[in-house]
Each structure stands twice: as C-alpha cells, then as structure tokens.
Amino acid sequence: QVQLVESGGGLVQAGGSLRLSCAASESIFSIRVMGWYRQTPGKQRELVATLASGAVPNYADSVKGRFTISRDNAKNTVYLQMSSLRPEDTASYYCRIVTAYGAEYWGKGTLVTVSS
C-alpha cells in the first residue's frame, strides 16, 4: 500500500505561484504514471497534469504554459509548479499514481485558493 501526502497548498494572489509536492511512502522509480488532479465542490475531479514513464507530460488545456509537472525519484516526490495562477485554479489538488502492477493510489489533497 503506497501512501501519498500532498503539501504546498495555500492562499495566493492572482498572478502568483505555488509549488505542490506529493511525497510517496516508497520508491516511485517503477511507478508507471503520476499525476495531479483537482476538484471544486459540486464538480467532478479533473485532470491537471500527468507524467508517465518514458513519456512527455500531459496537461489540461487550461493549465498549459502555466503549470509544470516533474518528479524526483531520489526523493520519491512528484511536484506541480503552478505559475500565473488564476482564481479559477482554486480547488483541492490531489496526487495520483498508478504502479507498474496497475494499482492506483490517491492522496488526501491540498487546498489551493487564488484570490482576485
């Protein structure tokens, strides 16, 4: 059972930046897909960015050019660098991984609030 803990959320003004971190409880070296999703009350959880092994990152159109997903295998951590934040980016952000065996895990989320 892999545990994921997100951090880095908070309150930021529009135009600002935040970096989210997702620390895994074990090595992420063999993890097939890592990603970030977000959700606001009353809406479905939506993809923000994913990073599959050996592939280029995939981003939602709404965040392309502003967000960057990356991973540090040595620290078992996935990051989401968010820049030029907008009020509509306000949401709870969740980390998700899919292991080489196809098992899926989610973190409990971190709240990002962007004020106008």
Secondary structure by P-SEA (a helix, b strand, c coil): cbbbbbcccccccccbbbbbbbbbccccccccccbbbbbcccccccccccccccccccccccccccbbbbbcccccbbbbbbcccccccccbbbbbbbcccbbbbbccbbbbbbcc
